[in-house]
Amino acid sequence: MSPFRRSVDAMSMDYRQAVGPHPLAVPSSSMPFLVDAQQDERGGADERDDAERSAVAPVTGPRILVVDDNSGIRSLARTILAAAGNVVTTAETADEAVHLLDTGAKFDLVLSDVVMPGERDGFALAREVVSRCPGVAIILMSGYMPDAGQTWPTPASFLRKPFHRGELIDAVRTALASRQH
């Protein structure tokens, strides 16, 4: 550990001992479990992070897969949904999401952008989810209105981007409540 880091850690400890925890601080063990299908910058999953995640008590909320090629929207959706008590996994493309399904990952809801790079778009992903995973709720999101001529994957619903926190939470709750088991 660097001398600077030791100094910062020591100051943080002195502060916490003097004034106590921040009034808005949330114990890390009560934070929702976040999973990101993205690899770290070294090209692989960090085994230390996996071990730390395993030590955290699992959240029992709905399992949601967020698929969007825009990292900002993907991160925002993940943060909002995790704060609402969901177990969130992310993927950058529909192809990556299908790979997660191939590995046996299970989800209660898939929230996907419509227009993405790769072999599949959000509509193709929704059709894949419907055929492979009956009963999984699907929400497709886009900044564009769906084309009236587009074959809409049943039972997918639509969320227009940009969305507000409450709109996302409401769409997820509605989709989960109406999903077919």
C-alpha positions in Angstrom: 0.0 0.0 0.0 1.4 3.4 -0.9 2.2 6.0 1.8 -0.4 8.3 0.3 -3.1 5.6 0.5 -2.2 4.8 4.2 -2.4 8.5 5.0 -5.9 8.8 3.4 -7.1 5.6 5.1 -5.8 7.0 8.5 -7.6 10.3 8.0 -10.8 8.5 7.1 -10.5 6.3 10.2 -9.8 9.4 12.4 -12.8 11.2 10.9 -15.1 8.2 11.4 -14.0 7.8 15.0 -14.5 11.5 15.7 -17.9 12.0 14.1 -19.3 8.5 13.5 -20.7 7.2 10.2 -22.1 9.5 7.6 -25.9 9.8 8.2 -26.6 8.8 4.7 -24.1 5.9 4.6 -25.5 2.5 3.8 -23.8 -0.6 5.1 -22.2 -2.4 2.2 -23.9 -5.7 3.2 -27.3 -4.1 2.7 -26.6 -2.9 -0.9 -28.1 -4.9 -3.7 -25.8 -7.4 -5.4 -24.7 -6.0 -8.8 -23.4 -8.2 -11.5 -21.8 -6.9 -14.7 -21.2 -9.1 -17.7 -18.6 -6.7 -18.9 -15.0 -7.8 -18.4 -12.6 -5.6 -16.6 -9.9 -3.7 -18.5 -7.4 -6.6 -18.2 -9.7 -8.7 -20.4 -11.0 -11.1 -17.7 -13.1 -11.2 -14.6 -11.3 -10.3 -11.4 -11.2 -13.3 -9.2 -10.8 -11.2 -6.1 -14.0 -9.3 -6.9 -15.8 -12.6 -7.4 -14.7 -13.7 -4.0 -15.8 -10.5 -2.4 -19.2 -10.7 -4.2 -19.6 -14.3 -2.9 -19.1 -13.0 0.7 -22.0 -10.6 0.4 -25.4 -11.9 1.3 -27.3 -12.5 -1.9 -30.3 -10.3 -2.7 -33.5 -12.1 -3.3 -35.2 -9.6 -5.5 -36.1 -10.1 -9.1 -33.2 -10.9 -11.5 -33.0 -8.4 -14.2 -30.9 -8.3 -17.4 -30.2 -4.8 -18.7 -29.0 -4.8 -22.3 -27.9 -1.5 -23.9 -24.9 -0.5 -26.0 -24.9 2.9 -24.3 -22.8 2.5 -21.2 -24.4 5.6 -19.5 -27.9 4.3 -19.9 -26.8 0.7 -19.0 -25.2 2.1 -15.8 -28.1 4.3 -14.9 -30.6 1.5 -15.3 -28.4 -0.8 -13.3 -28.1 1.7 -10.5 -31.8 2.5 -10.3 -32.9 -1.1 -10.5 -30.3 -2.3 -7.9 -31.3 0.5 -5.5 -34.9 -0.8 -5.8 -33.8 -4.3 -4.6 -33.3 -6.1 -7.8 -30.4 -8.4 -8.8 -29.0 -6.7 -11.9 -26.8 -8.2 -14.7 -25.8 -6.1 -17.7 -24.8 -6.8 -21.2 -23.6 -4.4 -23.9 -25.3 -6.2 -26.9 -28.1 -8.6 -27.6 -25.5 -11.1 -28.7 -23.8 -10.9 -25.3 -27.2 -11.3 -23.6 -27.9 -14.5 -25.7 -24.5 -15.8 -24.6 -25.6 -15.3 -21.0 -28.7 -17.3 -21.7 -26.5 -20.0 -23.3 -24.5 -20.3 -20.1 -27.6 -20.9 -18.1 -28.2 -17.5 -16.5 -31.8 -17.1 -15.3 -33.7 -13.8 -15.3 -37.2 -12.7 -14.3 -37.1 -9.7 -16.7 -35.0 -8.5 -19.6 -34.8 -4.8 -20.2 -33.3 -4.2 -23.6 -32.6 -1.3 -26.0 -34.0 -1.9 -29.5 -31.2 -0.6 -31.7 -27.8 -2.1 -30.9 -24.7 -3.3 -32.9 -24.2 -7.0 -33.5 -26.1 -9.7 -35.2 -29.2 -9.2 -33.1 -31.2 -6.1 -32.2 -33.6 -5.8 -29.3 -36.5 -7.3 -31.2 -34.5 -10.4 -32.1 -33.4 -10.7 -28.4 -37.0 -10.5 -27.2 -38.0 -13.2 -29.6 -35.1 -15.4 -28.4 -36.1 -14.8 -24.8 -39.8 -15.6 -25.5 -38.8 -18.9 -27.2 -36.1 -20.0 -24.6 -37.5 -18.6 -21.4 -41.3 -18.6 -21.2 -42.6 -16.4 -18.4 -39.7 -13.9 -18.5 -41.0 -10.4 -18.7 -39.5 -8.2 -21.5 -39.3 -4.4 -21.8 -37.9 -2.9 -24.9 -36.7 0.6 -24.7 -35.8 3.2 -27.3 -35.5 6.8 -28.0 -37.5 6.2 -31.2 -41.1 5.2 -31.4 -41.7 1.7 -32.6 -42.5 1.3 -36.3 -46.1 0.4 -36.7 -45.1 -2.2 -39.3 -42.6 -3.9 -37.0 -43.6 -7.3 -35.7 -43.7 -6.7 -31.9 -42.5 -9.6 -29.8 -45.2 -10.7 -27.5 -45.5 -10.1 -24.5 -42.9 -7.3 -24.6 -43.8 -3.8 -23.4 -42.2 -0.5 -24.4 -40.3 2.2 -22.4 -39.4 5.4 -24.2 -35.9 6.8 -23.6 -35.0 9.0 -22.0 -36.9 7.8 -18.9 -37.1 9.0 -15.4 -36.4 6.8 -12.4 -40.1 6.4 -11.5 -41.0 5.5 -15.1 -38.4 2.7 -15.1 -39.4 1.4 -11.7 -43.1 1.5 -12.7 -42.5 -0.3 -16.0 -40.5 -3.0 -14.3 -43.1 -3.5 -11.6 -45.9 -3.7 -14.1 -44.0 -6.1 -16.4 -43.1 -8.4 -13.5 -46.7 -8.3 -12.2 -48.2 -9.2 -15.5 -45.6 -11.8 -16.7 -46.9 -15.2 -17.6 -45.6 -18.0 -15.5 
